[in-house]
Amino acid sequence: MTAVEGLTRVRYERRDRVAYVTLDRPAKLNAMDRRMHEELGLVWDHVEADDDVWVVVLTGAGDLAFSTGQDLGELAERLRAGTADTSSFGSRGKPGWPRLTERFDFAKPVVARVDGYAYGGGFELALACDVIVASDRSSFALPEAKLGLIAGAGGVFRLTRQAPYRVALGHLITGRPMSAVRAYELGLVNEVVPAVELDACVDGWVSDILRCSPLAVRAVKQAAAQAQTLSLPDAFTAHYPWEELRAHGPDAIEGPRAFIEKRHPEWKGTP
């Protein structure tokens, strides 16, 4: 399962255990129209079904933008035609549902490679990833309020959870952008590097993830996300399906055995 057919707005490539997903509308600053959302839905389905994919790298084509979010030209046309979507939050009933911002059980780790603008839905998409690596020329913003809109793909919820509440709210009600360095200071970004070092930095994160058991990585991701809304005692006793698979899978045996035998573990990646 190395290809996804019919893609025109998204590029997909799998190299070894890594899936590379590229938003591919550089002339539009990788703005997301309905067709792109449809294609991304196909890609995420494909990634979830492919046991050979252990890590995903998500990025935007070109060096100007990760994505500037919703294609406002398309939105304006739909508003004029009276066919625009009217829901405030989420993508149910829209192309590409469920989008990554709502695939709360998406098990495989996603690394966002951000170079340039991550605005609106682009920022929301990055916030839904597990690791964000940004070039120092990148900037982030949720400017929806300036347009009479709302960050309904999770920005209102994720930014106020991932950054200090008052700081996050300030950005949400003003649309002010923040630099990559500021995003790093707030804990929104894992690492900021010069643009020429961005690919090497992303490769480093991917390599480090691949050194770990994929079952353990998925168990950690699920437990950490689920426990955010639980008390500490409840977190210890909650049921985590990926942890059940890890605990009773071959990787839980292979890891300690490889350590004792002083060799690199050979992960199976499946229960």
RANORBEL-V831334 format. One record per backbone hydrogen bond with DSSP energy under -0.5 kcal/mol. NH is the residue of the N-H (numbers start at 0). CO is the residue of the C=O. If there is no record, write none. Layout:
nh	co
NH	CO
NH	CO
//
This chain:
nh	co
6	3
10	21
12	19
13	1
14	12
14	17
15	13
17	14
18	54
19	12
20	18
20	56
21	10
21	19
22	20
22	58
23	8
23	21
24	22
27	24
28	25
29	24
30	27
31	68
32	30
36	32
37	33
38	34
39	35
40	36
41	37
42	38
43	39
44	40
45	41
46	42
47	43
48	44
49	45
49	46
50	48
52	49
53	16
53	51
54	16
55	108
56	18
57	55
57	110
58	20
59	112
60	22
65	116
66	116
67	28
70	31
71	69
74	70
75	71
76	72
77	73
78	74
79	75
80	76
81	77
81	78
82	77
83	77
89	151
93	90
96	93
101	98
102	98
102	99
103	101
105	102
106	104
108	53
110	55
111	109
111	130
112	57
112	110
113	111
113	132
114	112
116	63
117	138
118	66
119	140
121	118
122	119
123	119
124	120
125	121
126	122
127	123
127	124
128	125
129	109
130	109
132	111
133	190
134	113
135	192
137	134
138	115
139	177
140	117
145	142
146	142
146	143
147	144
148	143
151	149
153	150
155	150
157	153
158	154
159	155
160	156
160	157
161	157
162	158
167	163
168	164
169	165
170	166
171	167
172	168
173	169
174	170
177	139
179	137
182	178
183	179
184	180
185	181
186	183
187	182
188	182
189	131
190	131
192	133
196	193
197	194
200	196
201	197
202	198
203	199
204	200
205	201
206	202
207	203
208	204
209	205
210	206
211	208
216	212
217	213
218	214
219	215
220	216
221	217
222	218
223	219
224	220
225	221
226	222
227	223
227	224
228	225
229	226
234	230
235	231
236	232
237	233
239	237
240	238
242	239
243	239
244	240
245	241
246	242
247	243
248	245
251	245
251	248
252	249
253	249
254	250
256	252
257	253
258	254
259	255
260	256
261	258
262	257
266	264
//
